[in-house]
Amino acid sequence: MAEATAEQRNRYPLPTYNFRVSIGSALIGCSEVSGLSIGYETTTYRHGLSTWEGEELIRFNRPKFAPITLKKGMVIGMTALLDWLNGDPEPQPMEINLCDAEGLPAIIWRIAKAVPVKLEAPTLSASANEAAIETLEVMVAGMRLEHVG
């Protein structure tokens, strides 16, 4: 028996190629986003009875900054990543949407604070026939993961 389209959508993983990145109110066309992770600062606590009871791991409820890498094809006149790096040093909100087949956000990574720290130029080679891809490293904190629908 064939499954309905809605059932298939709920049972199969989303493809990774259908995503959108926005920084503040600007939509940025990226070819790759890597490093999305949610983590917390921890410390090991040793008390007087640690020899018998063992150490404890304590997790702090404040998120730590983590690096995210954005890769974007270089186009003449399109300087959005460079402008962000050289512009206002204030952290910007950022959103990464993984979209469904209709192009609607299905999973959203909402980032409260994003600060660009490094822009890397593409490797230039006369023997290669590849698109020029610039890489921006961003430090982020306050990431939330939301499933839509």
Backbone as JSON Lines, residues from 0, in Angstrom:
{"i":0,"aa":"M","n":[0.84,-1.18,0.0],"ca":[0.0,0.0,0.0],"c":[0.88,1.24,0.0]}
{"i":1,"aa":"A","n":[0.59,2.15,-0.87],"ca":[1.38,3.39,-0.99],"c":[1.05,4.33,0.16]}
{"i":2,"aa":"E","n":[2.09,5.02,0.62],"ca":[1.9,5.98,1.7],"c":[1.45,7.32,1.13]}
{"i":3,"aa":"A","n":[0.67,8.03,1.93],"ca":[0.26,9.38,1.55],"c":[1.47,10.31,1.66]}
{"i":4,"aa":"T","n":[1.44,11.4,0.94],"ca":[2.55,12.35,0.94],"c":[2.83,12.88,2.34]}
{"i":5,"aa":"A","n":[1.79,13.17,3.11],"ca":[1.98,13.68,4.47],"c":[2.69,12.65,5.35]}
{"i":6,"aa":"E","n":[2.34,11.37,5.18],"ca":[3.0,10.32,5.95],"c":[4.47,10.19,5.57]}
{"i":7,"aa":"Q","n":[4.76,10.28,4.28],"ca":[6.14,10.21,3.82],"c":[6.95,11.36,4.37]}
{"i":8,"aa":"R","n":[6.37,12.55,4.38],"ca":[7.08,13.73,4.88],"c":[7.44,13.56,6.35]}
{"i":9,"aa":"N","n":[6.59,12.91,7.13],"ca":[6.85,12.73,8.55],"c":[7.77,11.56,8.85]}
{"i":10,"aa":"R","n":[7.95,10.64,7.9],"ca":[8.75,9.45,8.16],"c":[10.17,9.51,7.62]}
{"i":11,"aa":"Y","n":[10.43,10.37,6.64],"ca":[11.73,10.39,6.0],"c":[12.51,11.66,6.36]}
{"i":12,"aa":"P","n":[13.83,11.55,6.44],"ca":[14.63,12.72,6.8],"c":[14.57,13.81,5.74]}
{"i":13,"aa":"L","n":[14.77,15.03,6.19],"ca":[14.81,16.18,5.28],"c":[16.15,16.2,4.54]}
{"i":14,"aa":"P","n":[16.16,16.6,3.29],"ca":[17.44,16.75,2.58],"c":[18.18,17.99,3.11]}
{"i":15,"aa":"T","n":[19.49,17.93,3.12],"ca":[20.29,19.02,3.7],"c":[20.54,20.16,2.74]}
{"i":16,"aa":"Y","n":[20.2,20.03,1.48],"ca":[20.5,21.09,0.51],"c":[19.5,22.23,0.52]}
{"i":17,"aa":"N","n":[18.36,22.05,1.17],"ca":[17.29,23.05,1.11],"c":[17.28,23.86,2.42]}
{"i":18,"aa":"F","n":[18.12,24.89,2.49],"ca":[18.21,25.7,3.72],"c":[18.37,27.17,3.36]}
{"i":19,"aa":"R","n":[18.08,28.01,4.37],"ca":[18.23,29.46,4.24],"c":[18.93,29.99,5.48]}
{"i":20,"aa":"V","n":[19.74,31.02,5.28],"ca":[20.46,31.66,6.38],"c":[20.1,33.14,6.38]}
{"i":21,"aa":"S","n":[19.71,33.66,7.55],"ca":[19.47,35.1,7.67],"c":[20.26,35.62,8.86]}
{"i":22,"aa":"I","n":[20.84,36.8,8.66],"ca":[21.6,37.48,9.71],"c":[20.94,38.82,9.9]}
{"i":23,"aa":"G","n":[20.38,39.02,11.09],"ca":[19.56,40.21,11.3],"c":[18.36,40.11,10.37]}
{"i":24,"aa":"S","n":[18.18,41.08,9.5],"ca":[17.07,41.03,8.55],"c":[17.53,40.68,7.14]}
{"i":25,"aa":"A","n":[18.85,40.45,6.95],"ca":[19.39,40.16,5.62],"c":[19.43,38.66,5.36]}
{"i":26,"aa":"L","n":[18.98,38.26,4.19],"ca":[19.04,36.87,3.75],"c":[20.37,36.65,3.04]}
{"i":27,"aa":"I","n":[21.15,35.65,3.47],"ca":[22.47,35.38,2.93],"c":[22.43,34.04,2.21]}
{"i":28,"aa":"G","n":[22.8,34.0,0.95],"ca":[22.82,32.76,0.17],"c":[24.1,31.99,0.4]}
{"i":29,"aa":"C","n":[24.07,31.0,1.27],"ca":[25.25,30.2,1.58],"c":[25.2,28.86,0.87]}
{"i":30,"aa":"S","n":[26.37,28.32,0.56],"ca":[26.44,26.99,-0.04],"c":[26.63,25.91,1.01]}
{"i":31,"aa":"E","n":[27.08,26.3,2.21],"ca":[27.3,25.31,3.26],"c":[27.3,26.0,4.63]}
{"i":32,"aa":"V","n":[26.73,25.31,5.61],"ca":[26.76,25.75,7.0],"c":[27.2,24.55,7.82]}
{"i":33,"aa":"S","n":[28.23,24.72,8.64],"ca":[28.68,23.61,9.47],"c":[28.97,24.09,10.88]}
{"i":34,"aa":"G","n":[28.94,23.16,11.82],"ca":[29.25,23.47,13.21],"c":[28.05,23.77,14.08]}
{"i":35,"aa":"L","n":[26.83,23.55,13.58],"ca":[25.65,23.8,14.41],"c":[25.63,22.83,15.58]}
{"i":36,"aa":"S","n":[25.75,23.35,16.78],"ca":[25.72,22.5,17.96],"c":[25.27,23.33,19.16]}
{"i":37,"aa":"I","n":[24.65,22.64,20.09],"ca":[24.22,23.29,21.33],"c":[25.01,22.64,22.45]}
{"i":38,"aa":"G","n":[25.71,23.45,23.23],"ca":[26.52,22.91,24.31],"c":[26.48,23.84,25.52]}
{"i":39,"aa":"Y","n":[26.85,23.3,26.66],"ca":[26.85,24.07,27.9],"c":[28.19,23.91,28.59]}
{"i":40,"aa":"E","n":[28.55,24.92,29.36],"ca":[29.79,24.84,30.12],"c":[29.59,23.88,31.28]}
{"i":41,"aa":"T","n":[30.64,23.12,31.56],"ca":[30.59,22.16,32.67],"c":[31.85,22.29,33.52]}
{"i":42,"aa":"T","n":[31.78,21.75,34.71],"ca":[32.95,21.67,35.57],"c":[32.85,20.39,36.4]}
{"i":43,"aa":"T","n":[33.99,19.87,36.76],"ca":[34.04,18.69,37.62],"c":[34.17,19.16,39.07]}
{"i":44,"aa":"Y","n":[33.29,18.66,39.93],"ca":[33.28,19.08,41.33],"c":[33.77,17.92,42.2]}
{"i":45,"aa":"R","n":[34.81,18.2,42.98],"ca":[35.34,17.2,43.91],"c":[35.06,17.69,45.33]}
{"i":46,"aa":"H","n":[34.43,16.86,46.1],"ca":[34.14,17.22,47.49],"c":[34.85,16.25,48.42]}
{"i":47,"aa":"G","n":[34.66,16.38,49.7],"ca":[35.37,15.6,50.7],"c":[35.17,14.1,50.58]}
{"i":48,"aa":"L","n":[34.03,13.66,50.08],"ca":[33.76,12.23,49.95],"c":[33.93,11.73,48.52]}
{"i":49,"aa":"S","n":[34.59,12.5,47.67],"ca":[34.78,12.1,46.27],"c":[35.52,10.78,46.13]}
{"i":50,"aa":"T","n":[36.4,10.49,47.08],"ca":[37.14,9.23,47.01],"c":[36.19,8.04,47.04]}
{"i":51,"aa":"W","n":[35.12,8.13,47.82],"ca":[34.17,7.01,47.93],"c":[32.97,7.16,46.99]}
{"i":52,"aa":"E","n":[32.47,8.37,46.86],"ca":[31.25,8.59,46.06],"c":[31.53,8.95,44.61]}
{"i":53,"aa":"G","n":[32.73,9.39,44.32],"ca":[33.08,9.8,42.96],"c":[32.84,11.29,42.75]}
{"i":54,"aa":"E","n":[33.4,11.78,41.69],"ca":[33.25,13.19,41.35],"c":[31.88,13.45,40.75]}
{"i":55,"aa":"E","n":[31.48,14.72,40.77],"ca":[30.21,15.11,40.16],"c":[30.51,16.05,38.99]}
{"i":56,"aa":"L","n":[29.7,15.93,37.96],"ca":[29.8,16.82,36.82],"c":[28.65,17.82,36.92]}
{"i":57,"aa":"I","n":[28.99,19.09,36.94],"ca":[27.98,20.14,37.08],"c":[27.85,20.86,35.75]}
{"i":58,"aa":"R","n":[26.63,21.02,35.27],"ca":[26.37,21.74,34.02],"c":[25.75,23.09,34.37]}
{"i":59,"aa":"F","n":[26.32,24.14,33.77],"ca":[25.79,25.48,33.97],"c":[24.72,25.72,32.91]}
{"i":60,"aa":"N","n":[23.67,26.41,33.27],"ca":[22.57,26.65,32.35],"c":[22.77,27.86,31.45]}
{"i":61,"aa":"R","n":[23.97,28.32,31.33],"ca":[24.23,29.39,30.36],"c":[25.02,28.78,29.21]}
{"i":62,"aa":"P","n":[24.6,29.05,28.01],"ca":[25.28,28.46,26.86],"c":[26.64,29.09,26.63]}
{"i":63,"aa":"K","n":[27.55,28.31,26.08],"ca":[28.87,28.84,25.76],"c":[28.92,29.2,24.27]}
{"i":64,"aa":"F","n":[29.85,30.08,23.92],"ca":[30.02,30.44,22.52],"c":[30.62,29.25,21.76]}
{"i":65,"aa":"A","n":[30.13,29.01,20.57],"ca":[30.61,27.92,19.72],"c":[30.8,28.45,18.31]}
{"i":66,"aa":"P","n":[31.76,27.88,17.56],"ca":[31.98,28.37,16.19],"c":[31.03,27.73,15.18]}
{"i":67,"aa":"I","n":[30.59,28.53,14.22],"ca":[29.82,28.06,13.07],"c":[30.56,28.56,11.83]}
{"i":68,"aa":"T","n":[30.61,27.74,10.8],"ca":[31.27,28.12,9.57],"c":[30.24,28.28,8.46]}
{"i":69,"aa":"L","n":[30.28,29.43,7.79],"ca":[29.41,29.71,6.65],"c":[30.27,29.77,5.4]}
{"i":70,"aa":"K","n":[29.87,29.06,4.35],"ca":[30.57,29.12,3.07],"c":[29.63,29.7,2.04]}
{"i":71,"aa":"K","n":[30.17,30.63,1.23],"ca":[29.35,31.34,0.26],"c":[30.17,31.57,-1.0]}
{"i":72,"aa":"G","n":[29.53,31.4,-2.15],"ca":[30.18,31.67,-3.41],"c":[30.43,33.16,-3.57]}
{"i":73,"aa":"M","n":[31.62,33.51,-4.06],"ca":[31.96,34.92,-4.25],"c":[31.37,35.42,-5.56]}
{"i":74,"aa":"V","n":[30.65,36.54,-5.48],"ca":[30.04,37.18,-6.64],"c":[30.48,38.64,-6.64]}
{"i":75,"aa":"I","n":[30.81,39.16,-7.8],"ca":[31.26,40.55,-7.91],"c":[30.19,41.48,-7.34]}
{"i":76,"aa":"G","n":[30.6,42.35,-6.42],"ca":[29.69,43.33,-5.84],"c":[28.89,42.84,-4.64]}
{"i":77,"aa":"M","n":[28.89,41.54,-4.36],"ca":[28.16,41.0,-3.21],"c":[29.14,40.87,-2.05]}
{"i":78,"aa":"T","n":[29.09,41.8,-1.12],"ca":[30.07,41.85,-0.03],"c":[29.4,41.73,1.34]}
{"i":79,"aa":"A","n":[28.3,41.0,1.43],"ca":[27.54,40.93,2.68],"c":[28.36,40.39,3.84]}
{"i":80,"aa":"L","n":[29.13,39.33,3.64],"ca":[29.91,38.74,4.73],"c":[31.05,39.66,5.15]}
{"i":81,"aa":"L","n":[31.73,40.28,4.19],"ca":[32.8,41.22,4.51],"c":[32.24,42.45,5.23]}
{"i":82,"aa":"D","n":[31.11,42.95,4.78],"ca":[30.49,44.11,5.43],"c":[30.12,43.79,6.87]}
{"i":83,"aa":"W","n":[29.62,42.57,7.11],"ca":[29.26,42.18,8.47],"c":[30.5,42.08,9.34]}
{"i":84,"aa":"L","n":[31.58,41.5,8.8],"ca":[32.82,41.36,9.56],"c":[33.42,42.72,9.91]}
{"i":85,"aa":"N","n":[33.41,43.66,8.96],"ca":[34.02,44.97,9.18],"c":[33.06,45.99,9.77]}
{"i":86,"aa":"G","n":[31.79,45.66,9.87],"ca":[30.78,46.61,10.32],"c":[30.63,46.65,11.82]}
{"i":87,"aa":"D","n":[29.41,46.82,12.25],"ca":[29.04,46.97,13.65],"c":[29.49,45.76,14.47]}
{"i":88,"aa":"P","n":[30.29,45.96,15.53],"ca":[30.76,44.82,16.32],"c":[29.7,44.22,17.25]}
{"i":89,"aa":"E","n":[28.53,44.81,17.29],"ca":[27.47,44.28,18.14],"c":[27.0,42.91,17.63]}
{"i":90,"aa":"P","n":[26.73,41.96,18.54],"ca":[26.21,40.66,18.1],"c":[24.87,40.82,17.38]}
{"i":91,"aa":"Q","n":[24.67,40.03,16.36],"ca":[23.44,40.04,15.56],"c":[22.67,38.75,15.78]}
{"i":92,"aa":"P","n":[21.34,38.81,15.71],"ca":[20.58,37.55,15.71],"c":[20.76,36.85,14.36]}
{"i":93,"aa":"M","n":[20.7,35.54,14.39],"ca":[20.91,34.75,13.18],"c":[19.91,33.61,13.17]}
{"i":94,"aa":"E","n":[19.48,33.21,11.99],"ca":[18.52,32.12,11.88],"c":[18.9,31.24,10.69]}
{"i":95,"aa":"I","n":[18.88,29.93,10.93],"ca":[19.15,28.97,9.87],"c":[17.93,28.06,9.77]}
{"i":96,"aa":"N","n":[17.29,28.06,8.6],"ca":[16.08,27.28,8.38],"c":[16.38,26.1,7.47]}
{"i":97,"aa":"L","n":[16.06,24.9,7.93],"ca":[16.08,23.72,7.07],"c":[14.66,23.57,6.55]}
{"i":98,"aa":"C","n":[14.5,23.62,5.24],"ca":[13.16,23.71,4.65],"c":[12.68,22.37,4.11]}
{"i":99,"aa":"D","n":[11.35,22.24,4.0],"ca":[10.75,21.04,3.43],"c":[10.69,21.17,1.91]}
{"i":100,"aa":"A","n":[10.02,20.24,1.26],"ca":[9.96,20.21,-0.21],"c":[9.28,21.45,-0.79]}
{"i":101,"aa":"E","n":[8.38,22.06,-0.03],"ca":[7.69,23.27,-0.5],"c":[8.48,24.55,-0.25]}
{"i":102,"aa":"G","n":[9.63,24.42,0.42],"ca":[10.44,25.6,0.72],"c":[10.06,26.3,2.01]}
{"i":103,"aa":"L","n":[9.2,25.66,2.82],"ca":[8.8,26.24,4.1],"c":[9.7,25.73,5.21]}
{"i":104,"aa":"P","n":[10.05,26.57,6.19],"ca":[10.92,26.12,7.29],"c":[10.29,24.96,8.05]}
{"i":105,"aa":"A","n":[11.07,23.89,8.22],"ca":[10.62,22.73,8.99],"c":[11.38,22.63,10.31]}
{"i":106,"aa":"I","n":[12.67,22.98,10.27],"ca":[13.51,23.0,11.48],"c":[14.26,24.33,11.46]}
{"i":107,"aa":"I","n":[14.25,25.02,12.59],"ca":[14.86,26.35,12.68],"c":[15.87,26.37,13.82]}
{"i":108,"aa":"W","n":[17.08,26.82,13.5],"ca":[18.08,27.1,14.53],"c":[18.06,28.61,14.71]}
{"i":109,"aa":"R","n":[17.57,29.06,15.87],"ca":[17.54,30.49,16.19],"c":[18.74,30.8,17.09]}
{"i":110,"aa":"I","n":[19.51,31.78,16.68],"ca":[20.72,32.14,17.41],"c":[20.56,33.56,17.91]}
{"i":111,"aa":"A","n":[20.71,33.74,19.21],"ca":[20.52,35.05,19.82],"c":[21.68,35.99,19.52]}
{"i":112,"aa":"K","n":[22.92,35.48,19.58],"ca":[24.1,36.33,19.39],"c":[25.04,35.65,18.4]}
{"i":113,"aa":"A","n":[25.36,36.36,17.33],"ca":[26.34,35.88,16.35],"c":[27.34,37.0,16.09]}
{"i":114,"aa":"V","n":[28.63,36.66,16.21],"ca":[29.69,37.64,16.01],"c":[30.68,37.06,14.99]}
{"i":115,"aa":"P","n":[30.9,37.74,13.86],"ca":[31.88,37.24,12.89],"c":[33.3,37.46,13.4]}
{"i":116,"aa":"V","n":[34.16,36.45,13.23],"ca":[35.52,36.57,13.74],"c":[36.6,36.38,12.68]}
{"i":117,"aa":"K","n":[36.27,35.71,11.56],"ca":[37.32,35.48,10.56],"c":[36.7,35.22,9.19]}
{"i":118,"aa":"L","n":[37.2,35.9,8.17],"ca":[36.79,35.69,6.79],"c":[37.99,35.14,6.03]}
{"i":119,"aa":"E","n":[37.8,33.99,5.41],"ca":[38.9,33.33,4.7],"c":[38.62,33.34,3.2]}
{"i":120,"aa":"A","n":[39.6,33.75,2.43],"ca":[39.48,33.79,0.97],"c":[39.56,32.38,0.4]}
{"i":121,"aa":"P","n":[39.04,32.19,-0.81],"ca":[39.13,30.86,-1.42],"c":[40.56,30.53,-1.83]}
{"i":122,"aa":"T","n":[40.82,29.25,-2.01],"ca":[42.11,28.82,-2.55],"c":[42.12,29.15,-4.03]}
{"i":123,"aa":"L","n":[43.14,29.86,-4.47],"ca":[43.25,30.25,-5.86],"c":[44.23,29.31,-6.56]}
{"i":124,"aa":"S","n":[43.78,28.67,-7.64],"ca":[44.6,27.71,-8.35],"c":[44.3,27.8,-9.84]}
{"i":125,"aa":"A","n":[45.35,27.99,-10.64],"ca":[45.18,28.09,-12.09],"c":[44.83,26.74,-12.71]}
{"i":126,"aa":"S","n":[45.09,25.64,-12.01],"ca":[44.81,24.32,-12.56],"c":[43.43,23.79,-12.19]}
{"i":127,"aa":"A","n":[42.67,24.53,-11.38],"ca":[41.35,24.07,-10.95],"c":[40.26,24.82,-11.71]}
{"i":128,"aa":"N","n":[39.12,24.19,-11.84],"ca":[37.97,24.81,-12.5],"c":[36.8,24.77,-11.51]}
{"i":129,"aa":"E","n":[36.91,25.52,-10.43],"ca":[35.94,25.51,-9.35],"c":[35.44,26.92,-9.07]}
{"i":130,"aa":"A","n":[34.3,27.01,-8.45],"ca":[33.77,28.31,-8.02],"c":[34.58,28.82,-6.84]}
{"i":131,"aa":"A","n":[34.73,30.13,-6.74],"ca":[35.42,30.76,-5.62],"c":[34.47,30.81,-4.43]}
{"i":132,"aa":"I","n":[34.85,30.15,-3.33],"ca":[34.01,30.06,-2.13],"c":[34.75,30.72,-0.98]}
{"i":133,"aa":"E","n":[34.12,31.75,-0.38],"ca":[34.69,32.39,0.81],"c":[34.1,31.73,2.05]}
{"i":134,"aa":"T","n":[34.86,31.72,3.13],"ca":[34.46,31.07,4.37],"c":[34.46,32.09,5.5]}
{"i":135,"aa":"L","n":[33.35,32.17,6.22],"ca":[33.25,33.08,7.36],"c":[33.05,32.25,8.62]}
{"i":136,"aa":"E","n":[33.89,32.5,9.62],"ca":[33.73,31.84,10.91],"c":[32.99,32.8,11.84]}
{"i":137,"aa":"V","n":[31.96,32.29,12.49],"ca":[31.1,33.09,13.36],"c":[31.05,32.41,14.72]}
{"i":138,"aa":"M","n":[31.2,33.19,15.78],"ca":[31.02,32.66,17.14],"c":[29.58,32.97,17.55]}
{"i":139,"aa":"V","n":[28.87,31.94,18.03],"ca":[27.45,32.1,18.34],"c":[27.15,31.62,19.76]}
{"i":140,"aa":"A","n":[26.1,32.19,20.34],"ca":[25.62,31.76,21.65],"c":[24.11,31.96,21.68]}
{"i":141,"aa":"G","n":[23.47,31.24,22.57],"ca":[22.02,31.37,22.72],"c":[21.27,30.68,21.6]}
{"i":142,"aa":"M","n":[21.69,29.48,21.22],"ca":[21.04,28.76,20.12],"c":[19.87,27.93,20.65]}
{"i":143,"aa":"R","n":[18.75,28.04,19.91],"ca":[17.56,27.23,20.2],"c":[17.2,26.47,18.94]}
{"i":144,"aa":"L","n":[16.75,25.26,19.11],"ca":[16.31,24.44,18.0],"c":[14.8,24.29,18.06]}
{"i":145,"aa":"E","n":[14.11,24.62,16.95],"ca":[12.66,24.53,16.92],"c":[12.22,23.66,15.74]}
{"i":146,"aa":"H","n":[11.27,22.78,16.01],"ca":[10.64,21.99,14.95],"c":[9.29,22.62,14.64]}
{"i":147,"aa":"V","n":[9.09,22.98,13.37],"ca":[7.86,23.64,12.96],"c":[6.91,22.57,12.41]}
{"i":148,"aa":"G","n":[5.69,22.6,12.88],"ca":[4.66,21.69,12.36],"c":[4.94,20.31,12.63]}
